[in-house]
């Protein structure tokens, strides 16, 4: 995948704002022509034809969310985008047109010809446009329809005919919401890589398996040769690969497999506070594709979640992709801001949301340590919808696109096959079992779950509800917590429990103070129950909605932070409650000339959250102090020299990845 001089002719706007997986991408960002099509006449009137006059169309900048543009706000229906770009076809090369996501139903034309369609609003897709390109100016036209108020789309409306039940609880933000770009490939090129790195915790070694999916677009069968290298800490590892390959017929796709062993000296495990990443590069013929991966082992055993053999209990949060004036656009600055806010609120283990966010968030989670359950779009599908073959196929397509995008991220430890459907019904049971079987056929290396609201009705037997098929329990529970937790544990005594949703809104009669007291009260119950391994607050941020119960201003105020990420009192309470570390003053001794001695006790919580802390730092305004590795329940005393005459001092605990864990103000007396 090589850049050509054409790259210089194309718009670079947006490159610094939106990360793209392909390093040699030729961006199609920047100005496009745009029009609404409320009467659905664009296709029949030939809006895609290069001779059609778009002089009266508006100009927008892609990536683009038309739902938040003041000119098209709240419009639901079909819109059109058009852009011309110069091109010079290259012999023996293929050109792919990529969409990282477009919401929701997309149709693409190039130079008067229909290229293809795609359905699904949050996952990537691409088309081979080689045979449709021409020398000189090329006209690319895209129609996008965001009308997921209908039954049959995923997400979409229910088919039960109930009032106030038209659409999931978030906005159907429409448009070309993520990057659009081209890549140039040889006629035999790599479509994707799947890396599985499995450690042997006893010996310290690891096995790395790579599956390389190769597309042969040439006119004859080819038996490709491949070479794979792994780099760690800028050093190329000396590895011997066992490679399996076969001939790939013309116009077909094949899988090349490679496997190698890493000796113990080359293995550094990926974890939350030590997120060690390896870089892998595979060369097949004239094509190269690279990815990063981590070596870690995630297990469930005896109602515990184990990371690299160690039990962990962690807080999390559900992040809704929503920001004023951006809608579902996720520029890098916003993703980085949200990631830091979540990390510093103690959110480490998430079912992020009901769909697939920008991959940038997962990249940060890999780099700085975070556990993620990624979920495809069954949001409260009805039993008849879950039995519908078309809907099932649409879900499988979206799940596959999600899994194939995310399966090399060490931060992704599990997949969810849906949220709050009637999992006690035969339809819900079949859906859960079938979709997990399908998911495991794509990626058996992850755990599987779904977010159940039906465990709250206290089913009598484990087989009465579809959680029986899960590797761990995910329960959305908003009241009667102690009784429900104990009942779930009695049903599934060997399964750890993640509270995939819990929380209370800021606009109840008790207001923001009520959010804080609710957090503290439920945390007291969680800490009594070692089988609860995670608690993911709904939601990290306030978000817009058309769902019943939304406030007149259009927002649902569940968040630790408001729409523009202003911190509520709940944010600070969550940060305090979910810190693994507590600080306590042991003694203070005043000294001469403003130099004093302060002894503090640092304790690692034994209940929740609970995991080993290592290489953490205690900071004063003037200095930094390392403290020893602490397992849950362990503590250490540190003596600090304090200078000055201030009556108080604020201490901060910082992770080895640089994120702040807690602040504590101590009186010096």
HELIX and SHEET records of a PDB file:
HELIX    1   1 UNK A    5  UNK A    9  5                                   5    
HELIX    2   2 UNK A   66  UNK A   68  5                                   3    
HELIX    3   3 UNK A  130  UNK A  132  5                                   3    
HELIX    4   4 UNK A  264  UNK A  266  5                                   3    
HELIX    5   5 UNK A  332  UNK A  344  1                                  13    
HELIX    6   6 UNK A  359  UNK A  368  1                                  10    
HELIX    7   7 UNK A  383  UNK A  386  1                                   4    
HELIX    8   8 UNK A  389  UNK A  406  1                                  18    
HELIX    9   9 UNK A  426  UNK A  442  1                                  17    
HELIX   10  10 UNK A  454  UNK A  457  5                                   4    
HELIX   11  11 UNK A  462  UNK A  464  5                                   3    
HELIX   12  12 UNK A  466  UNK A  469  5                                   4    
HELIX   13  13 UNK A  481  UNK A  491  1                                  11    
HELIX   14  14 UNK A  511  UNK A  527  1                                  17    
HELIX   15  15 UNK A  569  UNK A  577  1                                   9    
HELIX   16  16 UNK A  592  UNK A  594  5                                   3    
SHEET    1   A 4 UNK A  26  UNK A  27  0                                        
SHEET    2   A 4 UNK A 180  UNK A 186 -1                                        
SHEET    3   A 4 UNK A  93  UNK A  99 -1                                        
SHEET    4   A 4 UNK A 125  UNK A 128 -1                                        
SHEET    1   B 6 UNK A  58  UNK A  62  0                                        
SHEET    2   B 6 UNK A  30  UNK A  37 -1                                        
SHEET    3   B 6 UNK A  78  UNK A  87 -1                                        
SHEET    4   B 6 UNK A 136  UNK A 145 -1                                        
SHEET    5   B 6 UNK A 105  UNK A 110 -1                                        
SHEET    6   B 6 UNK A 113  UNK A 119 -1                                        
SHEET    1   C 4 UNK A 188  UNK A 199  0                                        
SHEET    2   C 4 UNK A 206  UNK A 216 -1                                        
SHEET    3   C 4 UNK A 253  UNK A 262 -1                                        
SHEET    4   C 4 UNK A 242  UNK A 244 -1                                        
SHEET    1   D 4 UNK A 235  UNK A 236  0                                        
SHEET    2   D 4 UNK A 226  UNK A 232 -1                                        
SHEET    3   D 4 UNK A 278  UNK A 284 -1                                        
SHEET    4   D 4 UNK A 287  UNK A 293 -1                                        
SHEET    1   E 3 UNK A 298  UNK A 301  0                                        
SHEET    2   E 3 UNK A 304  UNK A 307 -1                                        
SHEET    3   E 3 UNK A 310  UNK A 311 -1                                        
SHEET    1   F 8 UNK A 314  UNK A 318  0                                        
SHEET    2   F 8 UNK A 532  UNK A 538  1                                        
SHEET    3   F 8 UNK A 497  UNK A 501  1                                        
SHEET    4   F 8 UNK A 473  UNK A 476  1                                        
SHEET    5   F 8 UNK A 447  UNK A 452  1                                        
SHEET    6   F 8 UNK A 412  UNK A 419  1                                        
SHEET    7   F 8 UNK A 371  UNK A 375  1                                        
SHEET    8   F 8 UNK A 349  UNK A 351  1                                        
SHEET    1   G 2 UNK A 543  UNK A 544  0                                        
SHEET    2   G 2 UNK A 555  UNK A 556 -1                                        
SHEET    1   H 3 UNK A 581  UNK A 589  0                                        
SHEET    2   H 3 UNK A 595  UNK A 604 -1                                        
SHEET    3   H 3 UNK A 635  UNK A 643 -1                                        
SHEET    1   I 4 UNK A 624  UNK A 626  0                                        
SHEET    2   I 4 UNK A 617  UNK A 619 -1                                        
SHEET    3   I 4 UNK A 648  UNK A 654 -1                                        
SHEET    4   I 4 UNK A 660  UNK A 667 -1                                        
END                                                                             
